[in-house]
Amino acid sequence: MDERDTAERTRVAFERVAALIPGDKLLYPPATQARLDAVEEHLGQRLPEDVRALYRLHDGQVQYEVADPRWAAGLFGGVPLLPLDQVRFHWDQWDGFEDELDMDEEASSEPEGFVRTKYSLRGWVPLTHDGGGNHIGIDLDPDERGSIGQVILFGRDDDWHRVLAPSLVSYLEQLGDLIEQGHGEDGEDETGWRLLTPNGMVPHTLFRPEG
């Protein structure tokens, strides 16, 4: 799939999800090419084309702050997409943890062999933040069975690194399918919309790691 096809597929998947989720998405305007280039230079890594395409649509969503207590209807299963400056900020917070080898002892991958069994890796780029140090992000340094750009879970409370989708666009497409199948609810508190799971399942288990 070429760059234009990826951009169009991303746009269609994003707009579908945004239309299905109730509430104000509080989306920022598109990121400029200069902002994308600056973030990639800081990361020392090129972002996958579907990630670049998403940020060309919107540079994330408003993040809740005490000084600006608005709750965006989070596009990632209820969690807002980080603006690029916050992607950079949260990525920087993990600097140095990759070398703390004793923290890798409990790390695992689901499915096995898809994500490197590390507590932290500089190839993991956060796209969300749950307020407690945990992220949905993309993996630019996968294990031997994984794929570059796969969507994963990682963070302070996560040793079990689950792959949600093989790419960001696949994640958005699967999310749209789940919402249309009834796996969503408005929520009972100020955080609003979120994924709904039957029988106490963890929401992320609804996704298919291989698309």
C-alpha positions in Angstrom: 0.0 0.0 0.0 1.5 3.3 -1.0 1.6 6.5 1.0 -1.6 8.0 -0.5 -3.6 4.8 0.1 -2.4 4.6 3.7 -3.4 8.2 4.3 -6.8 7.7 2.8 -7.4 4.5 4.7 -6.4 6.3 7.9 -8.7 9.2 7.3 -11.7 7.0 6.6 -11.0 4.9 9.8 -10.5 8.0 11.9 -13.6 9.8 10.7 -15.7 6.7 11.3 -14.5 6.3 14.9 -14.9 10.0 15.6 -18.5 9.9 14.2 -19.4 6.9 16.3 -18.1 8.2 19.7 -20.5 10.4 21.5 -19.3 13.7 23.0 -16.9 16.4 22.2 -13.6 15.1 20.8 -11.8 18.4 21.5 -9.5 17.9 18.5 -6.6 20.2 17.7 -6.0 21.4 14.2 -3.7 19.4 11.9 0.0 19.1 12.8 2.3 20.9 10.5 5.0 19.1 8.6 7.6 21.0 10.6 6.1 19.7 13.9 6.2 16.1 12.5 9.7 16.5 11.4 10.8 18.0 14.7 9.3 15.1 16.7 10.9 12.5 14.5 14.2 14.2 14.8 13.9 14.2 18.6 12.8 10.5 18.6 15.6 9.6 16.2 13.0 7.4 14.4 10.6 7.9 11.5 7.0 7.4 12.4 4.9 5.0 10.4 2.9 6.5 7.6 -0.5 5.9 9.2 0.7 7.7 12.4 1.9 10.6 10.3 -1.4 10.6 8.4 -3.4 10.7 11.6 -1.5 13.7 13.0 -1.9 15.4 9.6 -5.6 15.3 10.4 -5.4 16.4 14.0 -2.5 17.1 16.3 -4.2 15.1 19.1 -6.9 16.0 21.6 -7.2 18.4 24.5 -5.7 16.7 27.6 -7.3 17.1 31.0 -5.5 19.6 33.2 -6.4 21.2 36.5 -6.1 24.6 34.8 -8.3 23.4 31.9 -10.6 20.7 33.3 -12.2 19.6 30.1 -12.7 15.9 29.2 -12.3 15.0 25.6 -14.2 12.0 24.3 -11.1 9.8 24.0 -10.6 8.2 20.6 -8.5 5.3 21.9 -11.1 3.3 23.7 -11.9 6.3 25.9 -8.4 7.7 26.2 -7.5 10.9 24.3 -4.8 11.0 21.6 -1.7 12.9 22.7 -0.6 16.0 20.9 2.9 15.7 19.4 4.5 17.8 22.1 3.0 15.5 24.7 4.2 12.4 22.7 7.7 13.9 23.0 7.3 14.7 26.7 6.1 11.3 27.7 8.7 9.5 25.6 11.3 11.5 27.4 10.0 10.4 30.7 11.2 6.8 29.9 14.8 7.9 29.2 17.2 5.6 31.1 14.7 2.9 32.0 15.8 0.7 29.0 19.1 0.1 30.8 17.4 -1.0 34.1 17.7 -4.7 33.3 16.4 -5.9 36.6 13.1 -4.4 35.7 12.8 -6.7 32.7 12.4 -9.9 34.7 8.6 -9.9 34.7 8.1 -8.6 31.2 6.2 -10.7 28.7 4.6 -10.4 25.2 1.1 -11.4 24.2 1.3 -13.0 21.7 4.7 -14.4 22.5 7.5 -13.2 20.3 5.7 -10.0 19.1 7.0 -7.5 21.7 10.5 -7.5 23.2 10.5 -8.7 26.8 11.6 -5.3 28.2 10.0 -3.1 30.8 10.8 -0.1 28.7 12.2 0.4 25.2 13.1 3.6 23.3 11.4 2.1 20.3 8.0 2.4 22.0 6.3 5.7 21.2 3.3 6.7 23.4 0.1 7.9 21.7 -2.0 8.1 24.9 -1.5 8.5 28.6 -4.0 7.3 31.2 -2.9 9.7 33.9 -1.1 6.9 35.8 2.0 6.3 33.6 0.5 3.8 31.1 0.2 4.1 27.4 -1.2 2.8 24.2 1.5 3.4 21.7 3.4 2.1 18.6 6.3 -0.3 18.6 9.2 0.7 16.3 11.5 -2.1 17.5 9.4 -5.3 17.6 10.5 -8.8 18.4 11.0 -11.4 15.7 7.3 -12.2 15.2 6.1 -8.6 15.5 5.7 -5.8 12.9 7.1 -2.3 12.9 4.3 0.1 13.9 2.2 -2.5 15.8 0.0 -1.0 18.5 0.9 -2.1 22.0 0.3 -1.5 25.7 3.2 -0.4 27.9 3.8 1.7 31.0 4.4 1.9 34.7 1.8 -0.8 35.6 2.3 -3.0 32.5 4.7 -5.9 32.3 2.4 -7.8 30.1 2.9 -6.1 26.7 -0.2 -7.0 24.6 -0.3 -6.3 20.9 -3.7 -4.7 20.0 -3.2 -4.4 16.3 -0.5 -4.8 13.6 -0.8 -1.1 12.8 -2.5 2.1 13.9 -4.9 2.1 10.9 -5.8 -1.5 11.8 -6.4 -0.4 15.4 -8.8 2.3 14.3 -10.6 0.0 11.9 -11.1 -2.6 14.6 -12.2 0.0 17.1 -14.9 1.2 14.7 -16.1 -2.4 14.3 -16.2 -2.9 18.0 -18.3 0.3 18.5 -20.7 -0.7 15.8 -21.0 -4.1 17.4 -22.2 -2.4 20.7 -18.9 -2.4 22.6 -19.2 1.1 23.9 -21.0 3.1 26.6 -21.3 6.7 27.5 -20.0 6.1 31.0 -21.3 7.2 34.4 -18.7 9.8 35.3 -17.1 12.9 33.9 -14.7 10.8 31.7 -17.5 9.9 29.4 -17.3 7.4 26.6 -15.4 4.1 27.0 -15.2 0.6 25.6 -17.7 -1.8 27.1 -16.7 -5.4 27.6 -18.8 -8.4 28.5 -18.2 -10.7 31.5 -15.5 -8.5 33.1 -13.1 -8.8 30.2 -10.2 -6.4 29.9 -11.2 -4.1 27.0 -7.9 -4.6 25.1 -8.6 -8.3 24.7 -11.3 -7.4 22.2 -8.7 -6.4 19.7 -7.0 -8.9 17.2 -3.2 -8.6 17.4 -2.8 -9.8 13.8 -5.6 -7.7 12.3 
